Amino acid sequence: MTNSDYLLKAAIKKVTEKLNEILVEKIEEATNIAQDAPEILKKEFDNLKESIIEEASRMENAENIQENEPKDTFKDSKIKKALNEIEGINEQIDLFNKAINNQIK
């Protein structure tokens, strides 16, 4: 073999090693992000859910204070529907979290 053959093989070997090193590093970064993402999403969703429930309660209390107005069942059904939708979304996030956790393991 000539010197240029050795140089070419050495260059290919070193480039391959460097690419593998970068690939492993990026996979580790992606794994860390994937592990944290479901928990972050769940916390944010739980905070949103609590805010919505608090606001619904505040609205209901404000409505009950107004004694002269008849009770608006349409608004109550809207709140119940929104809470049901929130619960459904929460269940989907839980399933997403479980799926992500199973993929990571």
VEXNUSE-649022 format. One record per residue: residue number from 1; residue in one letter; x, y, z of N, C-alpha, C, CB in turn. Coordinates in Angstrom, 2 decimals. Glycine has a CB too. Layout:
<drenpas>
  pos  code   n_east  n_north     n_up  ca_east  ca_north    ca_up   c_east  c_north     c_up  cb_east  cb_north    cb_up
  NUM     A        X        Y        Z        X         Y        Z        X        Y        Z        X         Y        Z
...
</drenpas>
This chain:
<drenpas>
  pos  code   n_east  n_north     n_up  ca_east  ca_north    ca_up   c_east  c_north     c_up  cb_east  cb_north    cb_up
    1     M     0.83    -1.19     0.00     0.00      0.00     0.00     0.87     1.24     0.00    -0.95      0.00     1.21
    2     T     0.36     2.26    -0.61     1.10      3.52    -0.68     0.69     4.42     0.48     0.87      4.24    -2.03
    3     N     1.46     5.48     0.65     1.16      6.44     1.72    -0.23     7.05     1.54     2.22      7.54     1.75
    4     S    -0.60     7.34     0.30    -1.92      7.94     0.07    -3.04     6.97     0.42    -2.06      8.40    -1.39
    5     D    -2.81     5.65     0.24    -3.81      4.66     0.64    -4.01     4.68     2.16    -3.39      3.24     0.17
    6     Y    -2.89     4.75     2.88    -2.98      4.81     4.34    -3.66     6.11     4.80    -1.58      4.70     4.96
    7     L    -3.31     7.19     4.14    -3.94      8.47     4.49    -5.45     8.41     4.25    -3.32      9.61     3.67
    8     L    -5.85     7.85     3.14    -7.27      7.74     2.82    -8.00     6.86     3.83    -7.45      7.18     1.39
    9     K    -7.43     5.70     4.17    -8.05      4.81     5.15    -8.10     5.47     6.54    -7.26      3.48     5.23
   10     A    -7.04     6.16     6.90    -7.02      6.84     8.19    -8.07     7.95     8.24    -5.62      7.42     8.47
   11     A    -8.21     8.68     7.16    -9.20      9.76     7.10   -10.60     9.19     7.23    -9.06     10.57     5.79
   12     I   -10.88     8.12     6.51   -12.20      7.49     6.58   -12.47     6.98     7.99   -12.30      6.33     5.56
   13     K   -11.47     6.36     8.61   -11.64      5.84     9.96   -11.94     6.96    10.95   -10.38      5.07    10.39
   14     K   -11.17     8.04    10.89   -11.35      9.16    11.83   -12.68     9.88    11.61   -10.19     10.15    11.70
   15     V   -13.08    10.06    10.37   -14.36     10.71    10.08   -15.50     9.84    10.59   -14.52     10.98     8.56
   16     T   -15.40     8.55    10.39   -16.43      7.62    10.87   -16.52     7.66    12.39   -16.12      6.19    10.39
   17     E   -15.37     7.65    13.06   -15.36      7.72    14.52   -16.01     9.02    15.01   -13.91      7.62    15.06
   18     K   -15.67    10.12    14.38   -16.22     11.42    14.78   -17.74    11.46    14.55   -15.53     12.56    14.00
   19     L   -18.19    10.96    13.41   -19.63     10.93    13.14   -20.36    10.05    14.15   -19.89     10.42    11.72
   20     N   -19.79     8.92    14.50   -20.40      8.04    15.50   -20.47     8.74    16.86   -19.62      6.72    15.62
   21     E   -19.41     9.44    17.21   -19.38     10.18    18.48   -20.47    11.25    18.51   -17.99     10.83    18.69
   22     I   -20.60    12.00    17.43   -21.63     13.04    17.34   -23.02    12.42    17.39   -21.46     13.87    16.05
   23     L   -23.21    11.32    16.68   -24.51     10.65    16.65   -24.91    10.17    18.04   -24.47      9.46    15.68
   24     V   -23.99     9.55    18.77   -24.28      9.09    20.12   -24.63    10.26    21.02   -23.09      8.31    20.70
   25     E   -23.90    11.35    20.91   -24.16     12.54    21.71   -25.56    13.10    21.44   -23.10     13.61    21.44
   26     K   -25.92    13.19    20.17   -27.24     13.73    19.81   -28.36    12.79    20.24   -27.32     13.97    18.30
   27     I   -28.14    11.50    20.19   -29.15     10.54    20.65   -29.36    10.70    22.15   -28.73      9.09    20.31
   28     E   -28.27    10.89    22.90   -28.39     11.11    24.34   -29.18    12.39    24.64   -26.99     11.19    24.99
   29     E   -28.90    13.45    23.90   -29.63     14.70    24.08   -31.13    14.50    23.80   -29.06     15.81    23.16
   30     A   -31.43    13.83    22.70   -32.83     13.59    22.34   -33.53    12.74    23.39   -32.92     12.92    20.96
   31     T   -32.83    11.76    23.93   -33.40     10.91    24.97   -33.73    11.73    26.21   -32.44      9.77    25.33
   32     N   -32.82    12.60    26.60   -33.06     13.45    27.77   -34.27    14.35    27.56   -31.82     14.30    28.08
   33     I   -34.37    14.93    26.38   -35.51     15.79    26.07   -36.80    14.98    26.07   -35.32     16.49    24.70
   34     A   -36.76    13.80    25.48   -37.95     12.95    25.41   -38.40    12.52    26.80   -37.68     11.72    24.53
   35     Q   -37.46    12.32    27.70   -37.82     11.91    29.05   -38.48    13.06    29.81   -36.59     11.42    29.81
   36     D   -38.02    14.28    29.59   -38.55     15.43    30.32   -39.85    15.96    29.73   -37.53     16.53    30.34
   37     A   -40.05    15.81    28.44   -41.20     16.41    27.76   -42.56    15.96    28.31   -41.14     16.10    26.30
   38     P   -42.79    14.67    28.51   -44.11     14.28    29.01   -44.44    14.89    30.38   -44.20     12.76    29.10
   39     E   -43.46    14.93    31.26   -43.70     15.49    32.59   -43.98    16.99    32.51   -42.49     15.23    33.51
   40     I   -43.25    17.68    31.66   -43.48     19.12    31.49   -44.88    19.36    30.93   -42.41     19.74    30.55
   41     L   -45.27    18.59    29.92   -46.60     18.73    29.34   -47.69    18.43    30.37   -46.76     17.79    28.13
   42     K   -47.49    17.40    31.16   -48.48     17.05    32.18   -48.62    18.16    33.21   -48.09     15.73    32.86
   43     K   -47.51    18.72    33.67   -47.56     19.81    34.65   -48.28    21.02    34.07   -46.14     20.20    35.10
   44     E   -47.95    21.39    32.85   -48.60     22.53    32.22   -50.09    22.29    32.04   -47.96     22.84    30.87
   45     F   -50.44    21.08    31.63   -51.85     20.77    31.44   -52.59    20.78    32.77   -52.01     19.41    30.75
   46     D   -51.96    20.23    33.81   -52.60     20.24    35.14   -52.81    21.67    35.62   -51.74     19.46    36.16
   47     N   -51.83    22.54    35.40   -51.99     23.95    35.78   -53.15    24.60    35.02   -50.69     24.72    35.52
   48     L   -53.23    24.32    33.74   -54.31     24.87    32.92   -55.66    24.36    33.40   -54.11     24.50    31.44
   49     K   -55.73    23.07    33.69   -56.97     22.46    34.17   -57.41    23.11    35.48   -56.78     20.93    34.36
   50     E   -56.47    23.29    36.40   -56.80     23.93    37.68   -57.29    25.36    37.46   -55.59     23.92    38.61
   51     S   -56.65    26.09    36.56   -57.07     27.47    36.28   -58.49    27.51    35.72   -56.11     28.13    35.30
   52     I   -58.78    26.59    34.83   -60.11     26.54    34.22   -61.16    26.20    35.27   -60.14     25.52    33.08
   53     I   -60.85    25.24    36.13   -61.81     24.86    37.17   -62.03    26.02    38.13   -61.31     23.62    37.94
   54     E   -60.95    26.71    38.51   -61.09     27.87    39.40   -61.94    28.97    38.74   -59.71     28.43    39.76
   55     E   -61.70    29.22    37.47   -62.47     30.24    36.76   -63.93    29.84    36.65   -61.88     30.48    35.35
   56     A   -64.18    28.56    36.38   -65.57     28.09    36.29   -66.27    28.26    37.64   -65.62     26.61    35.85
   57     S   -65.55    27.94    38.70   -66.12     28.10    40.04   -66.40    29.57    40.34   -65.17     27.51    41.08
   58     R   -65.48    30.44    39.98   -65.66     31.87    40.19   -66.86    32.37    39.42   -64.40     32.64    39.78
   59     M   -66.99    31.92    38.18   -68.13     32.34    37.36   -69.44    31.83    37.95   -67.97     31.82    35.92
   60     E   -69.42    30.60    38.44   -70.63     30.03    39.03   -71.01    30.81    40.29   -70.42     28.54    39.37
   61     N   -70.04    31.16    41.11   -70.32     31.93    42.32   -70.85    33.32    41.97   -69.06     32.05    43.18
   62     A   -70.27    33.94    40.96   -70.74     35.26    40.54   -72.18    35.18    40.04   -69.82     35.84    39.45
   63     E   -72.49    34.11    39.37   -73.84     33.94    38.85   -74.83    33.71    39.98   -73.89     32.76    37.86
   64     N   -74.43    32.94    40.98   -75.32     32.66    42.12   -75.59    33.92    42.95   -74.71     31.58    43.01
   65     I   -74.67    34.87    42.94   -74.85     36.11    43.69   -75.99    36.93    43.09   -73.55     36.94    43.70
   66     Q   -76.12    36.86    41.80   -77.19     37.61    41.12   -78.51    36.86    41.30   -76.87     37.82    39.60
   67     E   -79.20    37.16    42.37   -80.41     36.41    42.73   -81.59    36.68    41.79   -80.82     36.75    44.14
   68     N   -81.65    37.85    41.21   -82.81     38.21    40.40   -82.81    37.52    39.04   -82.85     39.70    40.21
   69     E   -81.66    37.08    38.58   -81.60     36.45    37.26   -81.88    34.96    37.39   -80.22     36.67    36.60
   70     P   -82.62    34.40    36.42   -82.85     32.95    36.45   -81.55    32.21    36.14   -83.96     32.54    35.43
   71     K   -81.45    31.02    36.66   -80.24     30.22    36.44   -80.12    29.85    34.96   -80.24     28.94    37.33
   72     D   -78.93    30.02    34.43   -78.69     29.75    33.02   -78.08    28.36    32.88   -77.75     30.83    32.40
   73     T   -78.91    27.39    32.56   -78.43     26.01    32.45   -77.54    25.83    31.23   -79.60     25.04    32.39
   74     F   -77.68    26.72    30.26   -76.83     26.63    29.07   -75.37    26.82    29.45   -77.25     27.68    28.01
   75     K   -75.09    27.81    30.31   -73.71     28.05    30.74   -73.19    26.88    31.56   -73.62     29.35    31.57
   76     D   -74.04    26.33    32.44   -73.62     25.18    33.24   -73.26    24.00    32.35   -74.73     24.78    34.22
   77     S   -74.05    23.76    31.32   -73.75     22.64    30.43   -72.47    22.90    29.64   -74.93     22.38    29.47
   78     K   -72.20    24.16    29.32   -70.96     24.49    28.62   -69.76    24.21    29.52   -70.96     25.96    28.17
   79     I   -69.88    24.56    30.79   -68.79     24.32    31.73   -68.57    22.82    31.89   -69.09     24.97    33.11
   80     K   -69.65    22.07    32.03   -69.52     20.62    32.17   -68.89    20.01    30.92   -70.89     19.99    32.44
   81     K   -69.30    20.50    29.77   -68.74     19.98    28.52   -67.25    20.30    28.43   -69.49     20.58    27.32
   82     A   -66.87    21.52    28.80   -65.46     21.91    28.77   -64.65    21.07    29.74   -65.30     23.41    29.11
   83     L   -65.19    20.83    30.93   -64.48     20.00    31.91   -64.33    18.57    31.43   -65.21     20.03    33.26
   84     N   -65.36    18.05    30.76   -65.27     16.70    30.20   -64.21    16.63    29.10   -66.63     16.27    29.64
   85     E   -64.15    17.65    28.28   -63.14     17.69    27.23   -61.74    17.78    27.84   -63.38     18.88    26.29
   86     I   -61.61    18.58    28.89   -60.31     18.70    29.57   -59.90    17.34    30.14   -60.38     19.76    30.71
   87     E   -60.83    16.66    30.74   -60.53     15.34    31.31   -60.10    14.37    30.20   -61.76     14.78    32.06
   88     G   -60.77    14.43    29.05   -60.37     13.59    27.92   -58.98    13.90    27.44   -61.35     13.76    26.78
   89     I   -58.64    15.18    27.37   -57.29     15.58    26.96   -56.28    15.10    27.99   -57.20     17.12    26.79
   90     N   -56.62    15.21    29.27   -55.73     14.75    30.32   -55.46    13.26    30.19   -56.32     15.06    31.70
   91     E   -56.49    12.49    29.87   -56.32     11.05    29.66   -55.41    10.77    28.47   -57.69     10.38    29.46
   92     Q   -55.56    11.56    27.40   -54.70     11.38    26.23   -53.25    11.71    26.57   -55.17     12.26    25.08
   93     I   -53.02    12.73    27.39   -51.66     13.08    27.81   -51.07    11.96    28.65   -51.65     14.43    28.60
   94     D   -51.88    11.38    29.54   -51.40     10.25    30.34   -50.99     9.08    29.44   -52.47      9.81    31.34
   95     L   -51.81     8.79    28.43   -51.47      7.72    27.49   -50.19     8.05    26.73   -52.62      7.48    26.51
   96     F   -50.04     9.31    26.33   -48.84      9.76    25.64   -47.62     9.58    26.53   -48.98     11.23    25.20
   97     N   -47.74     9.97    27.81   -46.65      9.82    28.77   -46.24     8.36    28.90   -47.05     10.39    30.14
   98     K   -47.24     7.48    29.02   -46.95      6.06    29.16   -46.26     5.53    27.91   -48.24      5.27    29.42
   99     A   -46.72     5.94    26.74   -46.11      5.48    25.49   -44.67     5.95    25.38   -46.92      5.97    24.28
  100     I   -44.41     7.20    25.72   -43.05      7.75    25.66   -42.17     7.00    26.66   -43.05      9.28    25.96
  101     N   -42.67     6.80    27.87   -41.89      6.11    28.90   -41.59     4.67    28.47   -42.63      6.12    30.25
  102     N   -42.53     4.01    27.82   -42.30      2.65    27.34   -41.26     2.62    26.23   -43.59      2.02    26.86
  103     Q   -41.24     3.62    25.38   -40.26      3.68    24.29   -38.87     3.93    24.82   -40.64      4.77    23.28
  104     I   -38.77     4.71    25.88   -37.46      5.06    26.45   -36.86     3.85    27.16   -37.59      6.26    27.44
  105     K   -37.71     3.07    27.81   -37.22      1.90    28.57   -36.78     0.87    27.64   -38.26      1.34    29.50
</drenpas>
